[in-house]
């Protein structure tokens, strides 16, 4: 996937950002050791914006945390698909790993409620 320049300019090391309505791009060298693991979701608010946190249990003693702001468009897109596509990239924006995170109906309902989107 080609990452748009505006996303590249906003993405800082060890951060994630929503891209192209339906992806999350993470600039990090800390890749999940496995992708077939449980993932928990946390939803938070900061300065009126909604933050989604994915906790990836690739290493039970040291899970990987991804955190990013979400908007209505993103939540609508993942609601249709039932999953979040996460692209892990290096400093040159080369894709290192793609991970699909399944999101269940209850987490989607909560996320939609936080953003004021009807079910």
DABEL-V17468 format. One line per field, one symbol per residue. phi: phi as a letter, one per 30 degrees, with the letter a starting at -180 (. if undefined). A space follows every 50 residues. Layout:
BEGIN
phi: ???
END
This chain:
BEGIN
phi: .dddeddedddceibbbdbhibcccccacdcddbccbdbcbbcbbbhicc ccccccddbedadcccbadbbeeddddddddiacccccbcdciddcacbc cdbdddddedddddcicdd
END
